[in-house]
Amino acid sequence: MKYQTLSCLGLLLLPLVTQAIEPGPASLSQQSTETWLLLQSRNQVKSPIPQNASPSERELALQRWLDNYKHPIPEYYKEYVGSGGSGGSK
């Protein structure tokens, strides 16, 4: 009975604990980035100069995209250990 009462009390206090965490960006640079992304997604800031790609640039970009499909997808990916990290190889 005592355990049940303490559990219920803990569950009732859980929303108060979560409200103590401040929402939003953790640093000034993150806040700046999120502000720019929000402005761009709302189409509030844009360049006054249109930035169109030339036909040759579009062709090169399309060719790079198509070249991605030339490589087969392996059944398993190998894990490589870098000089500073640790991890197991399979």
Residue frames as a rotation matrix with the C-alpha (Angstrom) as fourth column:
MET 1
0.569 0.822 0.000 0.00
0.822 -0.569 0.000 0.00
0.000 0.000 -1.000 0.00
LYS 2
0.457 -0.476 -0.751 2.82
0.157 -0.788 0.595 2.38
-0.875 -0.390 -0.286 0.87
TYR 3
-0.623 -0.718 0.312 4.61
0.379 0.072 0.923 1.63
-0.684 0.693 0.228 -2.42
GLN 4
-0.164 0.672 0.723 1.42
0.978 0.016 0.207 2.28
0.127 0.741 -0.659 -4.36
THR 5
0.772 0.455 -0.443 0.89
0.554 -0.825 0.117 5.62
-0.312 -0.336 -0.889 -2.63
LEU 6
0.051 -0.846 -0.531 4.47
0.025 -0.531 0.847 6.73
-0.998 -0.056 -0.006 -3.32
SER 7
-0.652 -0.254 0.714 4.16
0.660 0.272 0.700 5.66
-0.372 0.928 -0.010 -6.96
CYS 8
0.306 0.852 0.425 0.97
0.940 -0.341 0.007 7.67
0.151 0.397 -0.905 -7.42
LEU 9
0.714 -0.099 -0.693 2.57
0.260 -0.882 0.394 10.69
-0.650 -0.462 -0.604 -5.75
GLY 10
-0.376 -0.926 -0.026 5.58
0.207 -0.111 0.972 10.39
-0.903 0.360 0.234 -8.06
LEU 11
-0.463 0.277 0.842 3.35
0.886 0.157 0.436 10.25
-0.012 0.948 -0.319 -11.13
LEU 12
0.660 0.748 -0.073 1.44
0.750 -0.661 0.011 13.30
-0.040 -0.062 -0.997 -9.96
LEU 13
0.523 -0.536 -0.662 4.68
0.032 -0.764 0.644 15.28
-0.852 -0.358 -0.382 -9.51
LEU 14
-0.153 -0.638 0.755 6.13
0.787 0.383 0.484 14.26
-0.598 0.668 0.443 -12.90
PRO 15
0.456 0.324 0.829 4.49
0.815 -0.525 -0.243 17.13
0.357 0.787 -0.504 -14.87
LEU 16
0.981 -0.124 -0.153 5.99
-0.030 -0.862 0.506 19.65
-0.194 -0.491 -0.849 -12.46
VAL 17
0.177 -0.973 0.149 9.47
0.214 0.185 0.959 18.28
-0.961 -0.138 0.241 -13.08
THR 18
-0.119 -0.209 0.971 9.09
0.966 0.201 0.162 18.42
-0.229 0.957 0.178 -16.85
GLN 19
0.817 0.442 0.370 7.97
0.517 -0.846 -0.130 22.04
0.256 0.298 -0.920 -16.70
ALA 20
0.675 -0.623 -0.396 11.29
0.053 -0.494 0.868 22.95
-0.736 -0.607 -0.300 -15.09
ILE 21
-0.290 -0.763 0.578 13.11
0.720 0.224 0.656 22.20
-0.630 0.607 0.485 -18.35
GLU 22
0.046 0.275 -0.960 13.21
-0.297 -0.914 -0.276 25.35
-0.954 0.298 0.040 -20.44
PRO 23
0.511 0.163 0.844 12.26
0.675 0.532 -0.511 24.74
-0.533 0.831 0.162 -24.05
GLY 24
0.969 -0.106 -0.223 14.15
-0.219 -0.788 -0.575 26.30
-0.115 0.606 -0.787 -26.89
PRO 25
0.588 -0.797 -0.138 17.70
0.076 0.224 -0.972 26.54
0.805 0.561 0.192 -28.16
ALA 26
0.705 -0.385 -0.596 20.56
0.708 0.320 0.630 25.82
-0.052 -0.866 0.497 -25.80
SER 27
-0.287 -0.884 -0.370 23.06
0.739 -0.450 0.502 28.32
-0.610 -0.129 0.782 -27.21
LEU 28
0.063 0.248 -0.967 23.12
-0.233 -0.938 -0.255 31.65
-0.970 0.242 -0.002 -29.00
SER 29
-0.760 -0.390 -0.521 24.35
-0.583 0.054 0.811 30.10
-0.288 0.919 -0.268 -32.25
GLN 30
-0.821 0.535 0.202 21.57
0.563 0.817 0.123 27.49
-0.099 0.214 -0.972 -32.16
GLN 31
0.025 0.846 -0.532 19.00
0.509 -0.469 -0.722 30.24
-0.860 -0.253 -0.443 -31.53
SER 32
-0.220 -0.195 -0.956 20.36
-0.581 -0.761 0.289 32.21
-0.784 0.619 0.054 -34.49
THR 33
-0.979 -0.174 -0.108 20.24
-0.193 0.610 0.768 29.16
-0.068 0.773 -0.631 -36.75
GLU 34
-0.534 0.842 0.081 16.68
0.785 0.529 -0.324 28.30
-0.315 -0.109 -0.943 -35.73
THR 35
0.054 0.528 -0.847 15.60
0.079 -0.848 -0.524 31.91
-0.995 -0.039 -0.088 -36.33
TRP 36
-0.529 -0.324 -0.784 17.04
-0.708 -0.342 0.619 31.90
-0.468 0.882 -0.048 -39.87
LEU 37
-0.982 0.173 0.071 15.48
0.186 0.865 0.466 28.54
0.020 0.470 -0.882 -40.67
LEU 38
-0.235 0.947 -0.218 12.10
0.713 0.015 -0.701 29.76
-0.660 -0.320 -0.679 -39.46
LEU 39
0.002 0.190 -0.982 12.33
-0.346 -0.921 -0.179 32.93
-0.938 0.340 0.064 -41.55
GLN 40
-0.789 -0.361 -0.496 13.33
-0.582 0.182 0.793 30.94
-0.196 0.915 -0.353 -44.64
SER 41
-0.850 0.496 0.177 10.57
0.510 0.859 0.045 28.39
-0.129 0.129 -0.983 -44.20
ARG 42
0.082 0.908 -0.411 8.00
0.609 -0.373 -0.700 31.19
-0.789 -0.193 -0.584 -43.99
ASN 43
-0.005 -0.192 0.981 9.50
0.977 -0.209 -0.036 32.83
0.212 0.959 0.189 -47.10
GLN 44
0.858 0.322 -0.399 10.06
0.444 -0.856 0.264 36.08
-0.257 -0.404 -0.878 -45.20
VAL 45
0.296 -0.818 -0.493 13.68
-0.495 -0.573 0.653 36.57
-0.817 0.051 -0.575 -46.24
LYS 46
0.559 -0.198 0.805 14.97
0.676 0.671 -0.304 35.92
-0.480 0.715 0.509 -49.70
SER 47
-0.523 -0.837 -0.163 17.54
0.505 -0.458 0.731 37.35
-0.686 0.300 0.662 -52.03
PRO 48
0.313 0.636 -0.705 16.34
-0.261 -0.656 -0.708 40.15
-0.913 0.406 -0.039 -54.30
ILE 49
-0.217 -0.477 -0.852 18.51
-0.966 -0.023 0.259 38.63
-0.143 0.879 -0.455 -57.04
PRO 50
0.839 0.535 0.101 17.14
-0.510 0.837 -0.198 35.43
-0.191 0.115 0.975 -58.56
GLN 51
-0.246 -0.946 0.210 19.72
-0.813 0.320 0.487 32.65
-0.528 -0.051 -0.848 -58.49
ASN 52
0.820 0.564 -0.095 18.98
-0.495 0.616 -0.613 30.47
-0.288 0.550 0.784 -61.48
ALA 53
-0.019 -0.807 0.590 21.20
0.001 0.590 0.807 27.61
-1.000 0.015 -0.010 -62.57
SER 54
-0.216 -0.145 -0.966 22.45
-0.928 -0.276 0.249 27.57
-0.302 0.950 -0.075 -66.13
PRO 55
0.754 0.538 -0.378 21.51
-0.641 0.730 -0.238 24.61
0.148 0.421 0.895 -68.35
SER 56
0.074 -0.795 -0.602 25.03
-0.251 0.569 -0.783 23.18
0.965 0.209 -0.158 -68.03
GLU 57
-0.721 -0.297 0.626 24.89
-0.650 -0.023 -0.760 23.43
0.240 -0.955 -0.176 -64.22
ARG 58
0.224 0.890 0.398 21.52
-0.914 0.334 -0.233 21.69
-0.340 -0.312 0.887 -64.18
GLU 59
0.675 -0.020 -0.738 22.87
-0.469 0.761 -0.449 18.95
0.570 0.648 0.504 -66.44
LEU 60
-0.407 -0.898 -0.166 25.90
-0.322 0.311 -0.894 18.37
0.855 -0.311 -0.416 -64.17
ALA 61
-0.551 0.277 0.787 23.70
-0.821 -0.013 -0.571 18.24
-0.148 -0.961 0.235 -61.07
LEU 62
0.590 0.805 -0.067 21.36
-0.795 0.565 -0.221 15.75
-0.140 0.183 0.973 -62.72
GLN 63
0.379 -0.532 -0.757 24.33
-0.342 0.680 -0.649 13.63
0.860 0.505 0.075 -63.82
ARG 64
-0.699 -0.617 0.361 25.72
-0.536 0.119 -0.836 13.57
0.472 -0.778 -0.414 -60.26
TRP 65
-0.116 0.764 0.635 22.31
-0.911 0.173 -0.375 12.48
-0.396 -0.622 0.675 -59.00
LEU 66
0.770 0.419 -0.482 22.06
-0.609 0.709 -0.357 9.71
0.192 0.568 0.800 -61.59
ASP 67
-0.068 -0.895 -0.440 25.61
-0.441 0.422 -0.792 8.52
0.895 0.141 -0.424 -60.82
ASN 68
-0.397 -0.030 0.917 24.53
-0.915 0.092 -0.393 7.79
-0.073 -0.995 -0.064 -57.25
TYR 69
0.570 0.744 0.349 22.50
-0.693 0.663 -0.282 4.85
-0.441 -0.081 0.894 -58.54
LYS 70
0.413 -0.491 -0.767 25.49
-0.625 0.460 -0.631 3.15
0.662 0.740 -0.117 -60.20
HIS 71
-0.675 -0.708 0.208 26.79
-0.610 0.377 -0.697 1.77
0.415 -0.598 -0.686 -56.90
PRO 72
-0.037 0.675 -0.737 25.12
0.150 0.733 0.664 -1.38
0.988 -0.086 -0.128 -55.54
ILE 73
0.284 0.198 0.938 23.77
-0.869 -0.362 0.339 -1.26
0.406 -0.911 0.069 -52.02
PRO 74
-0.671 -0.604 -0.430 25.68
-0.367 0.775 -0.515 -3.82
0.644 -0.188 -0.742 -49.92
GLU 75
0.217 0.762 -0.610 23.76
0.263 0.556 0.788 -6.32
0.940 -0.332 -0.079 -47.86
TYR 76
0.690 -0.086 -0.718 25.84
0.717 -0.051 0.695 -5.42
-0.097 -0.995 0.027 -44.78
TYR 77
0.725 -0.486 0.487 27.88
-0.260 -0.849 -0.461 -2.34
0.638 0.208 -0.742 -43.98
LYS 78
0.143 -0.766 -0.627 31.33
0.782 0.475 -0.403 -2.78
0.607 -0.433 0.667 -42.50
GLU 79
0.993 0.105 -0.057 32.24
0.115 -0.728 0.676 -0.83
0.029 -0.678 -0.735 -39.40
TYR 80
0.202 -0.965 0.169 35.63
0.510 -0.044 -0.859 0.86
0.836 0.260 0.483 -39.50
VAL 81
0.652 -0.103 -0.751 37.48
0.706 -0.277 0.651 2.01
-0.275 -0.955 -0.107 -36.41
GLY 82
0.741 -0.375 0.557 39.05
0.060 -0.790 -0.610 5.44
0.669 0.485 -0.563 -36.82
SER 83
-0.265 -0.958 -0.112 42.20
0.297 0.030 -0.954 6.63
0.918 -0.286 0.276 -35.09
GLY 84
-0.776 -0.083 0.626 40.35
-0.464 -0.597 -0.655 8.35
0.428 -0.798 0.425 -32.25
GLY 85
0.142 0.948 0.285 37.25
-0.959 0.060 0.277 6.21
0.245 -0.312 0.918 -31.78
SER 86
-0.846 -0.317 0.429 36.55
-0.429 0.882 -0.194 2.83
-0.317 -0.348 -0.882 -30.38
GLY 87
0.274 0.954 -0.121 34.19
-0.896 0.207 -0.392 0.25
-0.349 0.216 0.912 -31.72
GLY 88
-0.144 -0.274 0.951 33.94
-0.084 0.961 0.264 -3.31
-0.986 -0.042 -0.161 -32.76
SER 89
-0.458 0.000 -0.889 34.26
-0.884 -0.103 0.455 -4.58
-0.092 0.995 0.048 -36.29
LYS 90
0.347 0.699 0.626 31.98
-0.502 0.702 -0.505 -7.23
-0.792 -0.139 0.594 -37.64
